[in-house]
Amino acid sequence: MGELFSSPKLRSLVNRWNPATVLGLAKNVLDEVTAEAMNAASEHRMPDISELSERIAAKLKKVPAGKKRPLVNATGVLFPAIPFETFLPLKAMDRMIAALSGESDITIPNHDEENGSDLESRPEAETASKSSAIKPGRQNVVSMICELTDAPDAVVVNTHAGALTLAVCSLLGGEKREIVANVADFYETTTGYRNDDLLNQLCGTIHRVGTVNQTTPHDYAGAITGKTALVYASNGADACFFERRNVPELAAVAGLARKSGIPLLFDAEWGTFHPTDDYGLKNIPTFRELLKQGSNLLVFQCGLLNGCDFEAVVCNDDSEAVKSEAIENTTGKKEESPLRRLSRSLAVIAGDKARIRAIRKSPLFPMFLPVTHEWTALETVLGLFLNRDIAENEIPIWQLLATSCENLKLRADRIALQLAAVPGVSKVESVPCSAMLTPLRPRYTMPAWQVIVTHDLKTGAEIANALIDSPAGVVVSLVPDQPRQIAINLRTVFAKYDMLITEACGRVLSNE
């Protein structure tokens, strides 16, 4: 498999298609070849790498157009509802492919070794050392997480739901007991389930305090009783924990919990290893801040802003429905989506050593252990995060975050100048604008630049449809109340795709 994915043919296909789709078809082809060889009446010649690549490419051509993955996201939404290229560093993908082909350089201990290992037993100097000084494996991953977050200890599991389940069950001692939580801390996760539904299954009673926009320390103090076993807080709802009016700071809630001898669990859907304020993305806390303010256990995903997503896309075969979803997503209309996004991001539970040790000893823990290729990808990404400058250069999502507005303006001006000469275009403007993390959390925005194109004859919807059908698969936004305009937001576009966008728009706008 490693040799196969190193071939130029498959590398180019991975760049244009959903990597999970290419990987799945590659496995199918290898299974077919194996079956053919076993069933052959006489000696069967095995195809070489080039022939296998061609066979996989032929299968990809038969995949319905609706299952293609648009290559260029020019919508200004970093995490939209429709699928775009994966935000996984190339180094992580290379190590994943090596792991899948049985050539992994990482060793994952079995569950007994996992339970027996503890950072507490390691010398302090080794615990704080850099990744290059530690053998690949769980301890290396945990050491880097602790270095990046200042957590005493941590565990990694395969899903956010698994992390939340393990953390809550551990803190409740395996019993159905009461937890206290602000009503604004219940939300639908990016992976499609409601956290309060999960919490209801794990605890006996959820004591909801306050309202979405008004909660005081007295509300928490009055809700904590002798039956309370856990205080739960999060920043997953639309109203950010640190920005809601009349809501106490996390440190105040942690203080109340500490006085009552009750642990505080913070569920950080949005959080980062490094601050993002310099990029204009405000109100996203760092994991260090959340732990420093008093969280006993912190749960967070390794995907999204933390750069280690494993995802596959499943959709119907109706390409018209896919185009419709792409356009409706950019205009903010809420329609039933023909796409179903299956995200798999590893998750971390970080915090007190004793509580993390209890999680490792839980009988549920083996159910949530990641597999080898996921460990290798996470270890690679964490190694890049150890140096912020390296993260900005090599982790795709951070490349987009760190691009300066001056750079975006220069690129927008250049694209606007080129598109202004296209026949049929009446006006092209390069203007400042905003970009957002996701339509589900509209308060998280950052500055950007966009190119607004006005056409004499074509509507914005017609142009957007044609761009999706173009070989590049460019997805743009429609401009509200301007039926003949499209907007190309460069905050979500890598600079290497500028020429590709210009050429695709030139062909579509000039009726070529």
N, C-alpha and C positions, 0 to 999 in steps of 0.2 A: 504494500500500500504506500509505503514511503517513496519508493522509486516511481510509482505511478503518479503520485501527486507532485513529484519533482519534474515531470515532463512538461515541456512548454505548452502543449495542447491543453492539459488539465489545469495548469496554473492560470491560463487565460480564461478558462471557463469558470473557475472559482471566482475570479474578479468580476465576472458578468452575471453570475447566478447566485442563488442562495447556496452557500457552502454546504449546508446540511443536505440539500437536494443532490448536489454532485457526489457527496460522500455516500449517500444512500444508493444512488445508481451505480457507483463504482463497486460497492459491496454486492449488489445484485448481479452485475456482470461477472465478477469473480466467482460467485456461486454458480452461475450458468456454465462458465468455462470448466469448473471443477466437475459439475454433473456430466457435461459432455465427455470429459476425459474418462470418467468412471464408467459411462455407459457405452463407450466406443467398442466396437467388435475387434478392432485391431489397434495398433499403436497410434496414439492421437498426438499430433503436433500442437504444442502449447503456443498460443499467440505471444508475441513480444510486447514490450511496453507501448510501442507506437500503435500496434494493432488494437490493443486494449483501449488506448485513449480514443481512437477513432470509433470504436464500438460504443463507448460511453457517450461520446459526442453525438452519435446517431440516435441514441436513446433520448438525449436531452432535446433534440429537435422535435421529438414526438410528444414531449410534455406540453399540455395546453398552455396557450399564451398567458392565461390568467395566473399561472403558477410562476411566471417569471418575476424576478425581483427588480424593481426600478433601481437603476444604478445611482442616479444623481438626485439628491434631496435638495431642492431649491425652494422649499416652503417656508423656511425660517422656524421650523419646529424640530428641535433636536430629537425628540422621542415621539413621533406621530403615531397615529393608529394604523397607518398603512406600512408595509414592510420596506426597509431600505437595506443597504449593505451593512454587514455586521460591524460593530464597533469592537473588534478584537485585534490587538497588535499583531503584526506579521510574525514576530518572534514567537508569540504564544501559539499562533496557528501552526507554525513549523513544528513546535514541540508536541502539540496535540497530534499531528499527523504521525510523528515518530512514535508516540505512545500507542496510537491505534494500530500501527504496523508491528508492534511488539518490540520496539527499540527504545523504550523509555529509559531515561537516566534517573528516574525518581523511584524511590522505594516506599510503598505504602504499607504500614504495619497492619497486622490483623487486629481484631477488636480487643483481644487480651493485651496485646502490646500497647494499644491505644489507651486502654484503661490504666495500664501500669505506668505509662510515661507521664511526666508532669514537669513543667518548667521549673517548679519549686525545687526539684532535686538537682537541677543543673547549676553549675557555677554562675554567679552573676555576670561575670565578664563574657561568658559564652552566650548567655541569654540576650545580652545587648549587642552582640557582635553583628557585623554585616553579613549579608547572605552568602558572600563569596567564601566565608570562613566556616560555613555550616554545610553538612552533607544535605543533598536534596531529600525532601520528604516532609512529613507533617511538622516536625520540629522547626524546620526552616520556615515554613509558611507561618506557623504560630509566632515565631520570633519576629518576623517582619511585621506582622499585624500588631504585635505588642510595641514594636519600635515606632510604628506609624501612629498609634493611637494612645500610647502611654498606658495601655491596659495591663494589669498584672498577669492575665492569662486569657486564653481564647480557644474556641473550637470552631471548626468549619463544618457546615452541613450542606446538603445538596439543594435545599429550597428555603425560601423565606418562611413558608408555612411550617416547615420542619423546625426551623430555628425558633419560631414563636412557640410552637408546641412544646419543644424541649425546655425552653426557658420557663414558661408558665408552669408546666408540670413539676419542674424541679423546685421552683419557689413555693408552690402550693403543697409540696411534700407528697404528691400523688393523691391528695384528697380533694373532694369538691368543697371548696371554701370561697369566701367572699373576696372580691377585688374592688377597688375604687378607681374610677376613671372619669375624666371629663367627657361629656357627650360629644364634644368637638374632636375627640381623639379617635373616633370610629370612622373608618373610611374604606373605600374599595381599593384594593391594591392594584398595582400595574399588572399583576399576573391574574387578575380577574375574580378574586373572592373578597368578601367583606371580613375584616378582621374581627368585628364584634360577633359574627356568626361562629368563627372559630373559638373565640374566647368563651362564648356561651356553652360550647361543648366541653370546654376544659375545666370550668369553675362552677361552683354552685350558684353564685349570685354576682351580678355586676351592679354595683352601687353607682349609678350615674350622678355626677355632680355638675352644677352650673348649667350654662347654655352655650351655644356656639360662640357668642360674642361677649358673654359676661360671666366670669367666674372669679371668685376671690379666695384667698387663703382660708378664710373662715368656712367656705363651702367644703374644702378638703378636710379641714380640722373637724367639722361637724359630722362628716361621713365616716371618718376612721373610728372604728370601735374595736372591742376585744375580739370580734369575729373576723376582722379584716386581716388578710394574709398577704396582700400585695397591692401596691399602687402602680397603675399602668398609665403611661403617657406616650404620645407619639407626635410626629410632625407630618403625618401622611395625609391629613385632610387639606382641603383647599386653603383654609386659613392657617398660615404658618404659626407654629407654637410660639415663636418669639415676636409675632406681629399682631396677635389678636388683642383687641382692646380689653382692658380690665381683666386680663388673665395673668395670674402670678407667674413669675419667672420659674424656670425649671429648678433653680437653686432653692427657691422658697418652698416648692413642693417637696423637694428632696429633704429639706430640713425638717418639715413636718413628719415625713415618713421616718426619718432617722430618730426623732424624738419618741415616736411610737414604737420603735423597734421593728419596723416593717420595711421590707426591701422595695426599691423603686426599679421598675423595668421600663426602659425607654426604647421605643420601636422607631428607628430612624429610617423612614422610606427615603428621605432626601438627606444626605450627609456626604462628606468628602474627607479624604485624608489631608488635603491641603486647602487653604482658604480660596474662595473664588471671588471675593469682593473686588480684587484688582481687575477682573474681567468685566465688571459691571453686573455680575450675577449676585444679587444681594440675598440675605436671609437664609443662606444655606449653611448650616452649622458644620464645624469639623467634629470628627468623632472624639478628638481630644477634649473639645469644649463640653460635649455632652457627658463625658465621664468625669471631667473635672467639676462639673456642677452637681454631682452627687448621684449619678445613676449607678446602682449596684450591678445591673446587667444591661448591656446595650446590644440590641439586635439590629443588624443592617445587611443589605444586599451587597454583593460584590459587583453586580452589574450596574446599568445606568451610568451615572457619573463616575463610578468606580471601575469601569472599563473591562469587565470580564463576563460578557454575556454569552450564553449558549442558547441559541434559539432556532426553531424551525417554524416554517410558515405553512399552514394548511388553508386552502381556499377552494372555492368551487371552480368549475371550468369555464365560467362565463366571463370572458374578458371585458365585455361591456359593463358588467357589474363592478369589476375591479376598477375600470376607468371612472365610473360614477362615484365609487367610494373615495378615490383619490381626490376628485374635485370637491366633493361634499366635505371632506375632511379639511381642506384648505379654506373653505368658506365658513366653517364653524357650525354647519347644520348637523343635527344629531339624527342620523338615520341608522337603521339596522345594518350592520356591516356584513358584507359577503366574505370578509376575511376573518379568520380566527388565528390569533397570534399565540403561539405556545412558547412562552419564554421560560428558560431555565437558567437562573442566576444562582450561583452559590451564595450562601449567607453565612454570617459570622455572629457568634455570641461571644462578647468580650466583657470582662469585668473581674469581680472578686475571685481569687484563686479557689477558695473553698466551694463556692457555688459552681464554678466551672468544673471542678473535680467531681462534684455530685452529678453534673450533667454527663460527664464521661462514663460514670458508673451506672447511669440509667439503663434499664433493659430496652428502652426505646432507641437508644443512641445508635446501635448498629444499623437500624433501618434507614438512617439519614446520612450515612457516610458517602462522600463523593467517590467517583471512580477515578482511575489513574490519569486519564487524559484531562480531566477537569482539574486535578491537582497540579498537573504540569502547567496548564494555562494560567491558573491563579498564581502559582509561584513566580512565573515569568512577569506577570503584570505587577505584582507586589514589588518585585525587584526593580522595575522601572519607576514605581512610585517613591522609592527611597530617595531619589533625587528629583526635585520638582522640575528642574530644567529638562532632564531626560524625559520625564512624563509628558511635558508639553511638546516634545519633539517626536515621541514614538507611540504614545497612546492616542488613537484617532480622536476620541471625543475631547480629549484635552488639547489636541492640535486645534480643533475648532474653537474651543473656549478661549484659548490664548491668542488667537489671531486678533491683532489690533484693529481698531476702527479705521485708522489711517490706511492700513493695508486693504481693508474691505472697500474703502472709498476709492482708492486707486484702481482696484479691480473693477468696481462698478462703473467708474468713469470710462475705462477702456472698453468694457462690454457695450456700454451705451453708445459710444462713438461708432463702434462697428455695426451695431444693429440699426442705427439711424440711417445708414446708407442702404438698407434693404428695401426693395420696392414694396409698396403697400403700407409701409410703416409711416404714420403721420407724425408721431411724437415719441421721443424716448427721454426719460429723465433718470438721473442718478440721485437718489434722495436718502437721507437717514431714516431709520425705522427701528423697530424692536424685533427681537426674536424671543421665543419662549421654549421652555423645556418640554412641555407637553400641554395639549389642550385641556387635560384633566386638572392641571394646576396652573391656571392663568396668571397667578401672582408672581410666578418665578420668570422674570424676563431679563433680557440683557440687550445692550445697544447693538445695532447692526446697520448695514447699508443694503439697499435694494435697487434694482433697475425696473422701472415701470414702463411697459411698452404699450402704445396705443396703435391699433390697426384700423385702416379705413373701412374694410369690408368684413373681416372675420370677427366673430365674437370671442371673448376670452375663453368661454367653455370649448369652442371649436379648436382654438389654439392649444389649450391645455390637453385636450384629448389627443390631438395629433402629436404633441410632444411625448406623451406617454407611449404612443405607438412607435416613436422613432427608435432607431437601433440603440441609442443611449438610454432610453427610458427616463427622460427628464420629467420631474414633477414640479410644477410651479403653483403659485397661488393666484386666485382671482381677486380683483380689487372690488370691494363693496360699492354698489351703486354705480359702477363703471363697466357696462356690459362689453366694451371693446378693449379692455385692458387686462394684462397679466402682470404679476410682480415676481421678480427673480431675486429672492433673498439670499445673500451670499454668506450669511453667518453659518449656514449649514452645508456649505459647499467647499470642498477642498480645492485649493488653487489649481491643481493639475486638471480639474474638470472645466475650467473657464472656457477654454477653446472648444471643448466638446459641446458645451451649452450654446456657445455662439454659433457653431456650425449647425446644430440641430434647429435652433431658432431661425437661422437664415433660410434653411430649407423649408420649414413649415410656414414661415411668414411670407415667403416669396412664391408659394405654391409649387415648389419644385417636387 
